[in-house]
């Protein structure tokens, strides 16, 4: 078994200590590929890592966005052995998870690590006969979610007028479009996506659009606005509505972004989007969650077009850690066109089987 000792200047997050010592036996692993054409205009590919051991399987989903980065997938990593959760995590941190070629974006290294970390936790919990909630000593709570889409929201509202949304203001949004969408009263988050470059969802900062969107949706959270330039100037006075997602991979990133958003003076962020895959490890994720909540931030979960178990897992974390926020963790039913029968928000949790997953009433 691996020692749980770490640098004394960096103690384990309190929540993580409940997981760190769980025993884990890995006898091998394999992968499964999934694909889906999604609304943003690209082929979504994910790979599920399946760890095996002690007659159980543990699963985690690699949400790396570049389809070509899923080929070839490493199938000979030295993972077999008896570990603790923390020991396996530190072992993963020392491995090159893209041994054949570097990923197109460095952030994808964290996404892949998250897949293996999720699979290890799922396997360890199954081997111990525990759910994640039981291991953390927390109850699953009704899970509020918001639907993230770039399509017209009217068809979904026709199905469920109570749905909430997280939307991306795009260059096509003119004043009339904003007024029509705002009139629904169902938009909770506007994602400006200022930190994306070379992706299908790029949205160059536009000061006119920023100001118009802020005015049209006066109660919406403003996520990932530009930190400098005329677009940032256009949001003067709206800082209490700021939230960040894409640049956040650790608590240190939260502090750095808050400083930049406040133009050199620390900005007390009121909101924060938590996308677990961006953190790579449970230690980094839970450290950020604990610090952010201690600072009084409203947290809400973020999704990455997970096609399989990854969606269940971010729902489980949101239900346990930040269930009341406008969580971008809608069930997979919402990936496609509007249709009757999709689960309503909030998701009512059922009794949870062992493992890292989330069962809810449909």
C-alpha positions as CSV (number, residue, x, y, z in Angstrom):
1,X,0.0,0.0,0.0
2,X,1.1,3.5,-0.7
3,X,1.7,6.0,2.0
4,X,-0.7,8.9,2.3
5,X,2.0,11.3,3.3
6,X,2.3,14.4,1.2
7,X,4.1,17.7,1.5
8,X,3.2,19.0,4.9
9,X,2.6,22.5,3.4
10,X,-0.2,21.1,1.3
11,X,-2.6,19.1,3.5
12,X,-5.2,16.9,1.8
13,X,-8.6,18.6,1.4
14,X,-10.9,17.5,4.1
15,X,-13.4,15.8,1.8
16,X,-10.6,14.0,-0.1
17,X,-9.3,12.5,3.2
18,X,-12.5,10.4,3.2
19,X,-11.5,8.9,-0.1
20,X,-7.7,8.9,-0.1
21,X,-7.2,5.7,1.9
22,X,-9.8,3.5,0.1
23,X,-8.2,0.3,-1.0
24,X,-8.1,-0.5,-4.7
25,X,-7.0,-3.6,-6.6
26,X,-6.4,-3.2,-10.4
27,X,-6.0,-6.3,-12.5
28,X,-6.2,-4.7,-15.9
29,X,-8.2,-2.3,-18.1
30,X,-9.8,-1.8,-21.5
31,X,-11.5,1.1,-23.3
32,X,-14.8,1.7,-25.1
33,X,-15.4,4.4,-27.7
34,X,-18.6,6.5,-28.2
35,X,-19.6,9.0,-30.9
36,X,-22.4,11.6,-31.4
37,X,-23.1,14.5,-33.8
38,X,-23.8,17.4,-31.5
39,X,-25.4,20.8,-32.0
40,X,-22.2,22.8,-32.0
41,X,-21.3,21.3,-35.4
42,X,-18.7,18.6,-34.7
43,X,-18.5,14.9,-34.1
44,X,-18.3,14.3,-30.3
45,X,-16.0,11.3,-29.5
46,X,-15.3,10.1,-25.9
47,X,-13.5,7.1,-24.6
48,X,-14.6,5.2,-21.5
49,X,-11.8,3.7,-19.4
50,X,-12.8,0.4,-17.8
51,X,-10.6,-0.7,-14.9
52,X,-11.1,-4.3,-13.7
53,X,-10.2,-5.9,-10.4
54,X,-11.6,-8.3,-7.8
55,X,-14.6,-9.3,-10.0
56,X,-15.7,-5.6,-10.4
57,X,-15.4,-2.9,-13.1
58,X,-14.9,0.8,-12.6
59,X,-15.6,3.3,-15.4
60,X,-14.5,6.8,-16.2
61,X,-15.0,8.9,-19.4
62,X,-12.3,10.7,-21.3
63,X,-13.9,13.9,-22.7
64,X,-11.0,15.0,-24.8
65,X,-12.6,17.1,-27.6
66,X,-10.2,16.3,-30.5
67,X,-11.5,13.0,-32.1
68,X,-8.0,12.2,-33.4
69,X,-6.6,12.4,-29.9
70,X,-8.5,9.3,-29.0
71,X,-6.5,7.3,-31.5
72,X,-4.4,5.4,-30.6
73,X,-5.5,5.1,-27.0
74,X,-2.9,3.9,-24.5
75,X,-3.6,0.3,-23.5
76,X,-0.4,-0.6,-21.8
77,X,-0.1,1.8,-18.9
78,X,1.4,0.2,-15.8
79,X,-1.7,0.3,-13.6
80,X,-1.9,-3.2,-12.3
81,X,-1.4,-3.6,-8.5
82,X,-2.8,-2.9,-5.1
83,X,-3.2,0.7,-4.3
84,X,-5.0,3.3,-2.2
85,X,-7.0,6.0,-4.1
86,X,-4.4,8.6,-3.2
87,X,-1.5,6.3,-4.2
88,X,-3.1,5.4,-7.6
89,X,-3.8,9.1,-8.2
90,X,-0.2,10.1,-7.5
91,X,1.0,7.3,-9.7
92,X,-1.2,8.6,-12.5
93,X,0.2,12.0,-12.1
94,X,3.7,10.6,-13.0
95,X,2.6,8.9,-16.2
96,X,2.4,10.2,-19.7
97,X,-1.2,9.4,-20.6
98,X,-0.5,10.5,-24.2
99,X,2.6,8.3,-24.9
100,X,2.2,8.1,-28.7
101,X,1.8,11.8,-29.5
102,X,1.0,15.0,-27.5
103,X,-2.6,16.1,-27.4
104,X,-3.8,19.1,-29.4
105,X,-4.4,21.0,-26.2
106,X,-2.6,20.6,-22.9
107,X,-5.9,20.7,-21.1
108,X,-6.7,17.3,-22.6
109,X,-4.1,15.8,-20.3
110,X,-6.3,16.6,-17.4
111,X,-9.4,15.3,-19.1
112,X,-7.7,11.9,-19.7
113,X,-6.4,11.8,-16.1
114,X,-9.9,12.5,-14.9
115,X,-11.2,9.4,-16.8
116,X,-8.7,7.2,-15.0
117,X,-9.3,8.9,-11.7
118,X,-13.1,8.4,-12.1
119,X,-12.6,4.8,-13.1
120,X,-10.3,4.1,-10.1
121,X,-12.8,5.7,-7.6
122,X,-15.7,3.8,-9.2
123,X,-13.8,0.5,-8.9
124,X,-12.7,1.1,-5.4
125,X,-16.2,2.0,-4.2
126,X,-17.6,-1.1,-5.9
127,X,-14.9,-3.2,-4.3
128,X,-15.8,-1.7,-0.9
129,X,-19.6,-1.9,-1.5
130,X,-20.1,1.8,-1.0
131,X,-21.7,4.7,-3.0
132,X,-19.7,8.0,-3.3
133,X,-22.2,9.6,-0.9
134,X,-21.6,7.0,1.8
135,X,-17.8,7.3,1.4
136,X,-18.1,11.1,1.8
137,X,-20.6,11.0,4.6
138,X,-23.1,13.1,2.6
139,X,-26.7,12.6,1.4
140,X,-27.7,13.0,-2.2
141,X,-29.9,16.0,-2.7
142,X,-32.4,16.9,-5.4
143,X,-30.3,18.2,-8.3
144,X,-31.3,21.3,-10.1
145,X,-30.0,21.5,-13.7
146,X,-30.0,24.0,-16.6
147,X,-29.9,23.0,-20.2
148,X,-26.9,24.2,-22.3
149,X,-27.6,24.6,-26.0
150,X,-26.9,26.8,-29.0
151,X,-30.2,25.7,-30.6
152,X,-33.5,27.6,-30.3
153,X,-34.8,27.0,-26.8
154,X,-38.5,27.3,-27.8
155,X,-39.0,23.6,-28.6
156,X,-37.7,22.6,-25.2
157,X,-39.9,25.2,-23.5
158,X,-42.9,23.8,-25.3
159,X,-42.1,20.5,-23.7
160,X,-41.3,21.9,-20.3
161,X,-42.0,25.6,-19.6
162,X,-40.1,25.4,-16.3
163,X,-36.8,24.4,-17.9
164,X,-33.8,26.7,-17.1
165,X,-31.0,27.4,-19.6
166,X,-27.3,28.2,-19.9
167,X,-26.8,29.9,-23.3
168,X,-23.9,31.2,-25.4
169,X,-24.5,34.7,-26.8
170,X,-23.2,34.5,-30.4
171,X,-22.6,37.1,-33.0
172,X,-26.0,36.2,-34.5
173,X,-27.8,37.5,-31.4
174,X,-29.2,40.9,-32.3
175,X,-31.4,43.0,-30.0
176,X,-34.6,41.4,-31.2
177,X,-33.2,37.9,-30.6
178,X,-32.0,38.8,-27.1
179,X,-35.4,40.4,-26.2
180,X,-37.3,37.3,-27.4
181,X,-35.1,34.9,-25.4
182,X,-35.0,37.1,-22.3
183,X,-38.8,37.3,-22.4
184,X,-39.0,33.6,-21.5
185,X,-37.5,34.4,-18.1
186,X,-35.7,31.0,-18.2
187,X,-32.1,32.0,-18.8
188,X,-29.8,31.6,-15.8
189,X,-26.3,31.8,-17.2
190,X,-24.8,33.5,-20.3
191,X,-21.5,32.0,-21.3
192,X,-19.3,34.5,-23.3
193,X,-16.6,31.8,-24.0
194,X,-13.9,34.4,-24.2
195,X,-11.1,31.9,-23.4
196,X,-11.7,29.6,-26.4
197,X,-9.5,29.8,-29.5
198,X,-9.6,27.5,-32.5
199,X,-12.7,25.6,-31.4
200,X,-16.2,25.3,-32.9
201,X,-17.5,27.5,-30.1
202,X,-15.1,30.5,-30.4
203,X,-16.8,33.8,-29.5
204,X,-14.4,36.8,-29.9
205,X,-15.1,39.4,-27.3
206,X,-17.5,42.1,-28.6
207,X,-18.1,45.1,-26.3
208,X,-21.5,45.9,-27.9
209,X,-22.7,42.4,-27.5
210,X,-21.4,42.1,-23.9
211,X,-23.3,45.3,-22.9
212,X,-26.4,44.4,-24.8
213,X,-26.5,40.9,-23.3
214,X,-25.9,42.1,-19.7
215,X,-28.7,44.6,-20.1
216,X,-31.2,42.2,-21.7
217,X,-30.6,39.5,-19.0
218,X,-30.1,41.6,-15.8
219,X,-30.3,38.6,-13.5
220,X,-28.1,36.1,-15.4
221,X,-24.7,34.9,-14.3
222,X,-22.1,36.2,-16.8
223,X,-19.6,33.4,-17.4
224,X,-16.1,33.6,-18.9
225,X,-16.2,37.3,-20.0
226,X,-13.0,38.7,-21.4
227,X,-10.6,40.0,-18.7
228,X,-9.1,42.9,-20.6
229,X,-9.9,45.3,-23.4
230,X,-13.1,47.1,-24.5
231,X,-15.4,44.1,-23.9
232,X,-14.3,43.9,-20.2
233,X,-14.8,47.7,-20.0
234,X,-18.4,47.2,-21.2
235,X,-19.1,45.1,-18.1
236,X,-18.0,47.6,-15.6
237,X,-20.4,47.5,-12.7
238,X,-21.4,43.9,-13.4
239,X,-18.6,42.1,-11.6
240,X,-20.9,40.6,-9.0
241,X,-22.4,38.5,-11.8
242,X,-19.1,37.2,-13.1
243,X,-18.3,33.5,-13.1
244,X,-15.5,31.5,-14.7
245,X,-15.0,28.0,-16.2
246,X,-12.5,27.5,-19.0
247,X,-9.4,28.9,-17.2
248,X,-10.2,27.1,-13.9
249,X,-8.1,23.9,-13.2
250,X,-7.2,24.6,-9.6
251,X,-7.9,26.9,-6.7
252,X,-4.7,28.8,-7.7
253,X,-6.4,29.5,-11.0
254,X,-9.5,30.9,-9.2
255,X,-7.3,33.3,-7.3
256,X,-5.4,34.3,-10.4
257,X,-8.5,34.9,-12.5
258,X,-10.2,36.8,-9.7
259,X,-7.2,39.1,-9.6
260,X,-7.3,39.8,-13.3
261,X,-11.1,40.2,-13.3
262,X,-10.7,42.8,-10.6
263,X,-7.9,44.5,-12.6
264,X,-5.2,43.8,-10.1
265,X,-7.4,44.0,-7.1
266,X,-8.8,40.7,-5.8
267,X,-12.4,40.3,-6.9
268,X,-14.7,38.5,-4.5
269,X,-16.3,36.1,-7.0
270,X,-19.9,35.2,-6.2
271,X,-20.2,32.3,-8.7
272,X,-18.0,29.6,-10.1
273,X,-18.5,26.8,-12.6
274,X,-17.0,23.5,-11.5
275,X,-16.1,21.2,-14.4
276,X,-14.5,18.2,-12.7
277,X,-12.7,17.0,-15.8
278,X,-10.7,20.3,-15.9
279,X,-9.1,19.5,-12.5
280,X,-7.8,16.1,-13.5
281,X,-7.6,14.8,-9.9
282,X,-10.1,14.4,-7.1
283,X,-7.6,16.1,-4.8
284,X,-7.5,19.3,-6.9
285,X,-11.2,19.2,-7.5
286,X,-12.2,18.8,-3.8
287,X,-9.6,21.4,-2.7
288,X,-11.2,24.0,-5.0
289,X,-14.7,23.1,-4.0
290,X,-13.9,23.4,-0.3
291,X,-12.1,26.7,-0.7
292,X,-14.7,28.2,-3.0
293,X,-17.6,27.3,-0.6
294,X,-15.6,28.6,2.4
295,X,-15.3,31.9,0.4
296,X,-19.1,32.0,0.0
297,X,-19.3,31.3,-3.7
298,X,-22.3,29.8,-5.4
299,X,-21.0,26.7,-7.2
300,X,-22.7,25.0,-10.2
301,X,-21.5,22.0,-12.1
302,X,-20.4,22.0,-15.7
303,X,-20.7,19.4,-18.4
304,X,-18.5,18.5,-21.4
305,X,-20.9,16.6,-23.7
306,X,-20.3,13.4,-21.8
307,X,-21.9,10.6,-23.7
308,X,-21.8,7.9,-21.0
309,X,-20.9,7.4,-17.4
310,X,-19.1,10.7,-17.2
311,X,-22.5,12.5,-17.2
312,X,-23.8,10.3,-14.3
313,X,-20.6,11.1,-12.4
314,X,-20.8,14.9,-12.7
315,X,-24.4,14.6,-11.6
316,X,-23.4,12.6,-8.5
317,X,-20.8,15.2,-7.6
318,X,-23.3,18.1,-8.1
319,X,-26.0,16.3,-6.1
320,X,-23.6,15.8,-3.2
321,X,-21.6,19.1,-3.3
322,X,-23.6,21.9,-5.0
323,X,-27.1,20.7,-5.8
324,X,-28.9,24.1,-5.8
325,X,-26.9,25.9,-8.4
326,X,-27.9,26.2,-12.1
327,X,-25.9,23.0,-12.9
328,X,-25.0,22.4,-16.5
329,X,-25.4,18.7,-16.0
330,X,-28.7,18.0,-17.7
331,X,-29.3,14.3,-18.4
332,X,-28.1,12.9,-21.7
333,X,-31.7,13.1,-23.0
334,X,-31.1,16.8,-23.6
335,X,-28.2,16.3,-26.0
336,X,-30.5,16.0,-29.0
337,X,-33.7,17.7,-30.3
338,X,-36.5,18.5,-28.0
339,X,-38.8,15.7,-27.2
340,X,-41.4,14.6,-24.6
341,X,-40.3,12.3,-21.7
342,X,-37.0,13.9,-20.8
343,X,-36.5,14.1,-17.0
344,X,-37.6,17.3,-15.3
345,X,-35.5,19.4,-12.9
346,X,-34.7,18.9,-10.1
347,X,-33.6,15.3,-10.5
348,X,-34.8,13.3,-7.5
349,X,-32.1,10.9,-6.3
350,X,-32.9,7.2,-5.7
351,X,-31.0,4.9,-3.4
352,X,-27.5,4.7,-4.8
353,X,-25.8,1.4,-5.7
354,X,-22.1,1.0,-4.9
355,X,-19.8,2.9,-7.2
356,X,-19.4,6.4,-8.6
357,X,-22.7,7.0,-10.4
358,X,-26.1,8.6,-10.0
359,X,-29.5,7.1,-10.1
360,X,-32.5,9.4,-10.2
361,X,-36.3,9.1,-10.5
362,X,-37.6,9.4,-14.1
